[in-house]
Amino acid sequence: MRWNLRLVAAEQGIWKSTEMRRRLADAGLEISAGKMSNLWIGNPTTIRLDDLDVICVVLDCTPADLLICEPDQVAARKPPRSDTGTGDAPPPRLGRHRSVPPA
């Protein structure tokens, strides 16, 4: 996913993060300067849905306008297939490798 806040804000005439922060505060969302900086210049690793809702109201947009799917990035993360000729290998375990609790 790519975060598209700056472009959507620019389309609404908001060119500075301080202006965006002020408008969010006017809508009831107080954001620290550091968090606003992360939202403005980068790809946030997390965002609260309540915060996203306020951002969308302020910018008169939808989450789809702010979050751009990047299928090429997903394909790049996929491990390469190896054709070793040894038959069907079990699929790799995804996620955390947790042990099974004792019986």
N, CA, C and O atoms as a DFTB+ gen file, in Angstrom:
412 C
 N C O
     1  1       0.837      -1.177       0.000
     2  2       0.000       0.000       0.000
     3  2       0.890       1.251       0.000
     4  3       1.961       1.294       0.604
     5  1       0.395       2.236      -0.693
     6  2       1.080       3.528      -0.703
     7  2       0.129       4.559      -0.116
     8  3      -1.048       4.606      -0.473
     9  1       0.643       5.379       0.779
    10  2      -0.125       6.421       1.458
    11  2      -0.123       7.661       0.590
    12  3       0.942       8.129       0.187
    13  1      -1.280       8.198       0.297
    14  2      -1.454       9.251      -0.695
    15  2      -1.988      10.546      -0.080
    16  3      -2.677      11.305      -0.763
    17  1      -1.693      10.813       1.173
    18  2      -2.267      11.949       1.879
    19  2      -1.890      13.282       1.247
    20  3      -2.751      14.142       1.062
    21  1      -0.626      13.461       0.917
    22  2      -0.191      14.771       0.419
    23  2      -0.875      15.151      -0.890
    24  3      -1.260      16.306      -1.073
    25  1      -1.030      14.197      -1.795
    26  2      -1.676      14.499      -3.071
    27  2      -3.151      14.835      -2.871
    28  3      -3.656      15.794      -3.456
    29  1      -3.834      14.059      -2.057
    30  2      -5.252      14.312      -1.802
    31  2      -5.421      15.663      -1.100
    32  3      -6.342      16.418      -1.411
    33  1      -4.533      15.963      -0.157
    34  2      -4.599      17.253       0.529
    35  2      -4.346      18.395      -0.460
    36  3      -5.031      19.416      -0.412
    37  1      -3.377      18.230      -1.346
    38  2      -3.076      19.269      -2.334
    39  2      -4.276      19.530      -3.235
    40  3      -4.533      20.669      -3.625
    41  1      -5.009      18.469      -3.562
    42  2      -6.206      18.642      -4.390
    43  2      -7.265      19.480      -3.675
    44  3      -8.137      20.066      -4.317
    45  1      -7.187      19.535      -2.344
    46  2      -8.118      20.346      -1.548
    47  2      -7.511      21.698      -1.172
    48  3      -8.094      22.448      -0.389
    49  1      -6.345      22.005      -1.729
    50  2      -5.706      23.286      -1.458
    51  2      -4.911      23.330      -0.173
    52  3      -4.580      24.412       0.312
    53  1      -4.599      22.179       0.387
    54  2      -3.806      22.107       1.618
    55  2      -2.383      21.736       1.222
    56  3      -2.132      20.625       0.755
    57  1      -1.456      22.668       1.411
    58  2      -0.089      22.468       0.943
    59  2       0.898      22.219       2.066
    60  3       2.021      21.783       1.813
    61  1       0.503      22.486       3.302
    62  2       1.421      22.333       4.434
    63  2       0.802      21.447       5.499
    64  3      -0.410      21.452       5.713
    65  1       1.662      20.685       6.163
    66  2       1.173      19.785       7.204
    67  2       0.567      20.558       8.366
    68  3      -0.347      20.063       9.026
    69  1       1.063      21.767       8.629
    70  2       0.496      22.567       9.716
    71  2      -0.953      22.950       9.424
    72  3      -1.786      22.984      10.330
    73  1      -1.247      23.235       8.169
    74  2      -2.630      23.545       7.778
    75  2      -3.514      22.315       7.925
    76  3      -4.647      22.410       8.396
    77  1      -2.995      21.167       7.524
    78  2      -3.749      19.919       7.655
    79  2      -3.992      19.617       9.126
    80  3      -5.094      19.225       9.510
    81  1      -2.977      19.797       9.938
    82  2      -3.099      19.546      11.372
    83  2      -4.151      20.467      11.984
    84  3      -4.937      20.031      12.826
    85  1      -4.176      21.738      11.573
    86  2      -5.167      22.681      12.088
    87  2      -6.576      22.258      11.700
    88  3      -7.493      22.305      12.520
    89  1      -6.746      21.844      10.442
    90  2      -8.083      21.415       9.998
    91  2      -8.536      20.154      10.716
    92  3      -9.716      20.008      11.034
    93  1      -7.607      19.246      10.973
    94  2      -7.959      18.048      11.731
    95  2      -8.367      18.410      13.151
    96  3      -9.319      17.848      13.691
    97  1      -7.649      19.347      13.755
    98  2      -7.995      19.792      15.110
    99  2      -9.376      20.438      15.126
   100  3     -10.149      20.223      16.059
   101  1      -9.689      21.225      14.103
   102  2     -11.013      21.836      13.998
   103  2     -12.114      20.785      13.886
   104  3     -13.253      21.021      14.291
   105  1     -11.765      19.621      13.334
   106  2     -12.731      18.532      13.199
   107  2     -12.739      17.608      14.416
   108  3     -13.486      16.630      14.452
   109  1     -11.896      17.923      15.423
   110  2     -11.907      17.139      16.657
   111  2     -10.792      16.131      16.788
   112  3     -10.799      15.333      17.725
   113  1      -9.836      16.138      15.882
   114  2      -8.725      15.180      15.951
   115  2      -7.435      15.932      16.235
   116  3      -6.880      16.591      15.355
   117  1      -6.965      15.828      17.473
   118  2      -5.707      16.453      17.867
   119  2      -4.573      15.472      17.565
   120  3      -4.547      14.357      18.086
   121  1      -3.647      15.898      16.727
   122  2      -2.511      15.057      16.343
   123  2      -1.236      15.791      16.736
   124  3      -1.108      16.995      16.512
   125  1      -0.297      15.061      17.321
   126  2       0.983      15.671      17.674
   127  2       1.733      16.049      16.400
   128  3       1.463      15.520      15.322
   129  1       2.672      16.966      16.545
   130  2       3.460      17.392      15.387
   131  2       4.242      16.224      14.798
   132  3       4.368      16.118      13.578
   133  1       4.765      15.350      15.647
   134  2       5.517      14.185      15.162
   135  2       4.654      13.214      14.374
   136  3       5.054      12.727      13.316
   137  1       3.469      12.940      14.899
   138  2       2.567      12.026      14.194
   139  2       2.109      12.653      12.882
   140  3       2.009      11.968      11.864
   141  1       1.831      13.955      12.905
   142  2       1.419      14.628      11.669
   143  2       2.533      14.568      10.641
   144  3       2.274      14.372       9.454
   145  1       3.770      14.736      11.086
   146  2       4.915      14.651      10.180
   147  2       4.990      13.272       9.538
   148  3       5.229      13.158       8.336
   149  1       4.788      12.226      10.334
   150  2       4.813      10.862       9.785
   151  2       3.686      10.638       8.783
   152  3       3.889      10.004       7.747
   153  1       2.511      11.151       9.086
   154  2       1.394      11.010       8.156
   155  2       1.647      11.794       6.873
   156  3       1.259      11.362       5.788
   157  1       2.296      12.946       7.002
   158  2       2.478      13.848       5.871
   159  2       3.586      13.394       4.928
   160  3       3.422      13.456       3.710
   161  1       4.716      12.936       5.475
   162  2       5.872      12.671       4.617
   163  2       6.127      11.198       4.328
   164  3       6.951      10.882       3.470
   165  1       5.458      10.306       5.003
   166  2       5.808       8.906       4.802
   167  2       4.619       7.996       4.685
   168  3       3.478       8.431       4.528
   169  1       4.914       6.739       4.764
   170  2       3.887       5.710       4.797
   171  2       3.710       5.279       6.247
   172  3       4.575       4.587       6.785
   173  1       2.626       5.663       6.888
   174  2       2.447       5.261       8.282
   175  2       2.286       3.745       8.382
   176  3       1.609       3.130       7.558
   177  1       2.908       3.155       9.388
   178  2       2.778       1.709       9.560
   179  2       1.421       1.351      10.133
   180  3       0.896       0.267       9.878
   181  1       0.857       2.260      10.906
   182  2      -0.484       2.044      11.452
   183  2      -1.248       3.362      11.425
   184  3      -0.666       4.445      11.469
   185  1      -2.543       3.236      11.353
   186  2      -3.417       4.403      11.492
   187  2      -4.736       3.905      12.071
   188  3      -5.293       2.904      11.620
   189  1      -5.211       4.610      13.056
   190  2      -6.476       4.232      13.677
   191  2      -7.617       4.513      12.708
   192  3      -7.603       5.517      11.995
   193  1      -8.585       3.639      12.686
   194  2      -9.721       3.821      11.788
   195  2     -10.497       5.089      12.127
   196  3     -11.010       5.761      11.231
   197  1     -10.587       5.419      13.412
   198  2     -11.262       6.665      13.802
   199  2     -10.531       7.873      13.220
   200  3     -11.158       8.822      12.749
   201  1      -9.188       7.828      13.258
   202  2      -8.394       8.925      12.688
   203  2      -8.581       8.990      11.177
   204  3      -8.720      10.073      10.608
   205  1      -8.583       7.837      10.534
   206  2      -8.775       7.780       9.086
   207  2     -10.131       8.358       8.699
   208  3     -10.262       9.037       7.681
   209  1     -11.124       8.084       9.514
   210  2     -12.467       8.611       9.261
   211  2     -12.464      10.142       9.282
   212  3     -13.062      10.772       8.410
   213  1     -11.799      10.738      10.266
   214  2     -11.743      12.201      10.368
   215  2     -10.949      12.774       9.189
   216  3     -11.346      13.781       8.602
   217  1      -9.842      12.141       8.849
   218  2      -9.039      12.607       7.714
   219  2      -9.883      12.612       6.442
   220  3      -9.826      13.561       5.659
   221  1     -10.659      11.561       6.240
   222  2     -11.507      11.483       5.048
   223  2     -12.578      12.566       5.042
   224  3     -12.889      13.119       3.988
   225  1     -13.143      12.875       6.201
   226  2     -14.152      13.932       6.274
   227  2     -13.509      15.282       5.959
   228  3     -14.066      16.071       5.196
   229  1     -12.349      15.546       6.540
   230  2     -11.666      16.826       6.319
   231  2     -11.290      16.991       4.850
   232  3     -11.404      18.085       4.298
   233  1     -10.843      15.913       4.220
   234  2     -10.397      15.991       2.825
   235  2     -11.508      15.680       1.827
   236  3     -11.288      15.735       0.618
   237  1     -12.706      15.351       2.329
   238  2     -13.831      15.003       1.468
   239  2     -13.417      13.912       0.479
   240  3     -13.550      14.058      -0.736
   241  1     -12.911      12.812       1.045
   242  2     -12.439      11.707       0.210
   243  2     -12.829      10.391       0.871
   244  3     -13.509      10.379       1.897
   245  1     -12.402       9.306       0.284
   246  2     -12.622       7.973       0.839
   247  2     -11.272       7.353       1.183
   248  3     -10.243       7.830       0.706
   249  1     -11.253       6.300       2.000
   250  2      -9.987       5.622       2.278
   251  2      -9.303       5.131       0.993
   252  3      -8.075       5.066       0.933
   253  1     -10.078       4.795      -0.010
   254  2      -9.490       4.338      -1.281
   255  2      -8.690       5.442      -1.963
   256  3      -7.763       5.159      -2.723
   257  1      -9.041       6.694      -1.697
   258  2      -8.268       7.806      -2.248
   259  2      -6.921       7.946      -1.540
   260  3      -5.941       8.386      -2.142
   261  1      -6.878       7.571      -0.265
   262  2      -5.667       7.732       0.544
   263  2      -4.753       6.515       0.489
   264  3      -3.541       6.648       0.660
   265  1      -5.307       5.346       0.257
   266  2      -4.531       4.104       0.249
   267  2      -4.509       3.532      -1.164
   268  3      -5.534       3.075      -1.670
   269  1      -3.355       3.556      -1.789
   270  2      -3.214       3.077      -3.161
   271  2      -2.617       1.674      -3.140
   272  3      -1.521       1.463      -2.621
   273  1      -3.341       0.727      -3.704
   274  2      -2.847      -0.651      -3.784
   275  2      -1.669      -0.735      -4.745
   276  3      -1.651      -0.074      -5.783
   277  1      -0.699      -1.545      -4.391
   278  2       0.468      -1.766      -5.229
   279  2       0.679      -3.266      -5.417
   280  3       1.484      -3.871      -4.710
   281  1      -0.043      -3.874      -6.371
   282  2       0.064      -5.321      -6.560
   283  2       1.468      -5.776      -6.937
   284  3       1.841      -6.913      -6.645
   285  1       2.256      -4.914      -7.581
   286  2       3.628      -5.293      -7.920
   287  2       4.458      -5.525      -6.668
   288  3       5.331      -6.392      -6.654
   289  1       4.193      -4.757      -5.618
   290  2       4.911      -4.940      -4.364
   291  2       4.563      -6.286      -3.737
   292  3       5.422      -6.951      -3.159
   293  1       3.311      -6.678      -3.854
   294  2       2.887      -7.973      -3.316
   295  2       3.575      -9.094      -4.080
   296  3       4.069     -10.047      -3.477
   297  1       3.608      -8.987      -5.402
   298  2       4.254     -10.011      -6.223
   299  2       5.740     -10.112      -5.915
   300  3       6.309     -11.203      -5.957
   301  1       6.379      -8.977      -5.602
   302  2       7.808      -8.986      -5.307
   303  2       8.102      -9.692      -3.986
   304  3       9.205     -10.205      -3.797
   305  1       7.145      -9.728      -3.081
   306  2       7.349     -10.390      -1.787
   307  2       7.176     -11.897      -1.868
   308  3       7.635     -12.625      -0.987
   309  1       6.521     -12.367      -2.913
   310  2       6.239     -13.787      -3.052
   311  2       7.542     -14.544      -3.284
   312  3       8.324     -14.164      -4.156
   313  1       7.794     -15.618      -2.512
   314  2       9.039     -16.362      -2.703
   315  2       9.051     -17.060      -4.061
   316  3       8.006     -17.502      -4.540
   317  1      10.217     -17.163      -4.680
   318  2      10.292     -17.833      -5.983
   319  2       9.993     -19.316      -5.837
   320  3      10.304     -19.935      -4.819
   321  1       9.390     -19.866      -6.867
   322  2       9.092     -21.308      -6.873
   323  2      10.323     -22.047      -7.342
   324  3      10.985     -21.634      -8.295
   325  1      10.625     -23.133      -6.674
   326  2      11.767     -23.944      -7.102
   327  2      11.241     -25.236      -7.700
   328  3      10.443     -25.940      -7.082
   329  1      11.687     -25.536      -8.890
   330  2      11.299     -26.773      -9.565
   331  2      12.438     -27.769      -9.412
   332  3      13.282     -27.901     -10.298
   333  1      12.457     -28.479      -8.267
   334  2      13.530     -29.431      -8.002
   335  2      13.186     -30.827      -8.494
   336  3      14.036     -31.717      -8.516
   337  1      11.924     -31.011      -8.892
   338  2      11.539     -32.320      -9.399
   339  2      11.336     -33.346      -8.304
   340  3      11.262     -34.535      -8.611
   341  1      11.242     -32.954      -7.051
   342  2      11.069     -33.900      -5.950
   343  2       9.609     -34.051      -5.561
   344  3       9.310     -34.572      -4.486
   345  1       8.702     -33.610      -6.403
   346  2       7.284     -33.738      -6.085
   347  2       6.764     -32.463      -5.448
   348  3       7.433     -31.430      -5.427
   349  1       5.564     -32.570      -4.937
   350  2       4.954     -31.391      -4.328
   351  2       5.501     -31.191      -2.924
   352  3       5.330     -32.045      -2.055
   353  1       6.141     -30.093      -2.715
   354  2       6.630     -29.753      -1.387
   355  2       5.500     -29.086      -0.620
   356  3       4.656     -28.410      -1.208
   357  1       5.486     -29.278       0.695
   358  2       4.436     -28.608       1.471
   359  2       4.620     -27.098       1.393
   360  3       5.742     -26.605       1.275
   361  1       3.527     -26.383       1.459
   362  2       3.643     -24.918       1.387
   363  2       4.376     -24.398       2.621
   364  3       4.294     -25.002       3.690
   365  1       5.082     -23.297       2.482
   366  2       5.784     -22.744       3.644
   367  2       4.798     -22.248       4.679
   368  3       3.696     -21.810       4.347
   369  1       5.202     -22.320       5.934
   370  2       4.364     -21.807       7.018
   371  2       4.497     -20.301       7.045
   372  3       5.602     -19.759       7.048
   373  1       3.368     -19.637       7.065
   374  2       3.366     -18.186       7.096
   375  2       3.029     -17.700       8.491
   376  3       2.427     -18.426       9.283
   377  1       3.409     -16.502       8.782
   378  2       3.097     -15.922      10.077
   379  2       4.126     -16.309      11.109
   380  3       5.245     -16.703      10.782
   381  1       3.738     -16.193      12.334
   382  2       4.651     -16.515      13.433
   383  2       4.741     -18.029      13.591
   384  3       3.751     -18.748      13.453
   385  1       5.931     -18.483      13.877
   386  2       6.144     -19.930      14.075
   387  2       5.930     -20.250      15.550
   388  3       6.849     -20.178      16.366
   389  1       4.728     -20.593      15.852
   390  2       4.389     -20.903      17.236
   391  2       4.347     -22.394      17.422
   392  3       3.935     -23.143      16.536
   393  1       4.774     -22.807      18.575
   394  2       4.721     -24.222      18.874
   395  2       3.313     -24.601      19.311
   396  3       2.517     -23.751      19.710
   397  1       3.031     -25.871      19.229
   398  2       1.725     -26.387      19.647
   399  2       1.763     -26.530      21.153
   400  3       2.752     -27.028      21.691
   401  1       0.707     -26.106      21.864
   402  2       0.705     -26.249      23.323
   403  2       0.717     -27.711      23.739
   404  3       0.224     -28.567      23.004
   405  1       1.267     -28.004      24.896
   406  2       1.315     -29.406      25.348
   407  2      -0.087     -29.970      25.537
   408  3      -1.030     -29.250      25.863
   409  1      -0.197     -31.278      25.323
   410  2      -1.494     -31.938      25.424
   411  2      -1.904     -32.169      26.837
   412  3      -2.978     -32.718      27.087
